[in-house]
Amino acid sequence: METVIDMQGVSWKREDRFLLNEVNWTVLPRQHWALLGLNGSGKTTLLNMINGYLWPTKGRIQVLGRTLGDTDVRHLRQAIGWVSSSLQDKLYGSDTGERIVLSGKFATIGLYDKPSREEVSYAYSCMEALQCTKLWSREYRTCSQGEKQKLLIARALMANPQLLILDEPCNGLDLFSRESLLSAISALASRADTPTLIYVTHHTEEILPLFSHILLLRRGQVVQARERESIMNAEVLSDFFENCVAVENHAGRIYLRPYPQ
Ligand SMILES: Nc1ncnc2c1ncn2[C@@H]1O[C@H](COP(=O)(O)OP(=O)(O)OP(=O)(O)O)[C@@H](O)[C@H]1O
């Protein structure tokens, strides 16, 4: 079985400091992973490696069966959707939801080619997957943060990726927009043709039960990379955060409280 991601002994050193240190991580088909780490733990650095934007100082990386260094990364990137909020401000505010999503097919900012009828219908189905078809004719600049995130994910689906990285998608969302986005992600994951999902976050309660595995990253090192059940408990999470935390489980989601010593 072809691995989705396979990192072995991956390190990245800058200015005498290891920003990633001996990272081993294997993602298999039909797994969905959450990547949990505090600010500065190395999550973005890791994603940059997976997408071939950074080169490891040491170690080997395979993504979708292709070894980085041995493959055309531009080709590889077409099979990876990387949704991060940094893209939000680059898109044209006057474009409609339809055009924003369709532009994902061509990986362009703005739409320059006339899409076929099939492409338009596929764009609609991507928006259905994200429960945001009501944004079809809406100007992008009039969308809320949560609506923009849904459009960006639908846009990434337009290229039919095998791997979809959701990079802190709930940042800046209020409680209800966050729940609406998480519910859309949950619906997306339940579809038969869903790509492998990697969900990057600082917050355990965003890690929906659909994420079968969790990688805990701290100061550039993998602390744990295992099934969610063996990670989402007070003992492992207190050890990981180096602070005592109490956990509350609501519908399979884990809410943390700092625990007075
Ligand atoms: N090009 C670089 N040169 C030197 N240090 C860097 C470089 N890029 C990142 N760093 C440092 O590496 C560490 C990890 O950064 P990274 O952005 O990967 O963390 P992160 O987990 O994504 O953080 P956040 O959750 O805040 O986005 C940080 O201390 C950062 O300052």
The ligand as an SDF file (V2000), in Angstrom:
LIG
                    3D

 31 33  0  0  0  0  0  0  0  0999 V2000
   13.6330   30.5830    7.8550 N   0  0  0  0  0  0  0  0  0  0  0  0
   13.7480   30.5280    9.1800 C   0  0  0  0  0  0  0  0  0  0  0  0
   14.9200   30.8540    9.7520 N   0  0  0  0  0  0  0  0  0  0  0  0
   15.0520   30.7840   11.1090 C   0  0  0  0  0  0  0  0  0  0  0  0
   14.0740   30.3890   11.9390 N   0  0  0  0  0  0  0  0  0  0  0  0
   12.8930   30.0480   11.4200 C   0  0  0  0  0  0  0  0  0  0  0  0
   12.6620   30.0900   10.0070 C   0  0  0  0  0  0  0  0  0  0  0  0
   11.3860   29.6770    9.7880 N   0  0  0  0  0  0  0  0  0  0  0  0
   10.8470   29.4050   11.0000 C   0  0  0  0  0  0  0  0  0  0  0  0
   11.7390   29.6220   11.9850 N   0  0  0  0  0  0  0  0  0  0  0  0
   11.5360   29.3770   13.4210 C   0  0  0  0  0  0  0  0  0  0  0  0
   11.1820   28.0060   13.5480 O   0  0  0  0  0  0  0  0  0  0  0  0
   10.2710   27.8160   14.6260 C   0  0  0  0  0  0  0  0  0  0  0  0
    9.0770   27.0360   14.1180 C   0  0  0  0  0  0  0  0  0  0  0  0
    8.3360   27.8810   13.2430 O   0  0  0  0  0  0  0  0  0  0  0  0
    6.9780   27.4010   12.5420 P   0  0  0  0  0  0  0  0  0  0  0  0
    6.4500   28.5830   11.7990 O   0  0  0  0  0  0  0  0  0  0  0  0
    7.2170   26.1530   11.7830 O   0  0  0  0  0  0  0  0  0  0  0  0
    6.0530   27.0880   13.8000 O   0  0  0  0  0  0  0  0  0  0  0  0
    4.4810   26.8240   13.8920 P   0  0  0  0  0  0  0  0  0  0  0  0
    4.2890   25.6060   14.7270 O   0  0  0  0  0  0  0  0  0  0  0  0
    3.8870   26.7830   12.5330 O   0  0  0  0  0  0  0  0  0  0  0  0
    3.9730   28.1020   14.6770 O   0  0  0  0  0  0  0  0  0  0  0  0
    2.5480   28.8260   14.6710 P   0  0  0  0  0  0  0  0  0  0  0  0
    1.5870   27.8900   15.3300 O   0  0  0  0  0  0  0  0  0  0  0  0
    2.7840   30.0470   15.4800 O   0  0  0  0  0  0  0  0  0  0  0  0
    2.1770   29.1270   13.2470 O   0  0  0  0  0  0  0  0  0  0  0  0
    9.9490   29.2020   15.1620 C   0  0  0  0  0  0  0  0  0  0  0  0
   10.7330   29.4110   16.3090 O   0  0  0  0  0  0  0  0  0  0  0  0
   10.3790   30.1350   14.0250 C   0  0  0  0  0  0  0  0  0  0  0  0
   10.7940   31.3790   14.5460 O   0  0  0  0  0  0  0  0  0  0  0  0
  1  2  1  0
  2  3  1  0
  2  7  2  0
  3  4  2  0
  4  5  1  0
  5  6  2  0
  6  7  1  0
  6 10  1  0
  7  8  1  0
  8  9  2  0
  9 10  1  0
 10 11  1  0
 11 12  1  0
 11 30  1  0
 12 13  1  0
 13 14  1  0
 13 28  1  0
 14 15  1  0
 15 16  1  0
 16 17  2  0
 16 18  1  0
 16 19  1  0
 19 20  1  0
 20 21  2  0
 20 22  1  0
 20 23  1  0
 23 24  1  0
 24 25  2  0
 24 26  1  0
 24 27  1  0
 28 29  1  0
 28 30  1  0
 30 31  1  0
M  END
$$$$
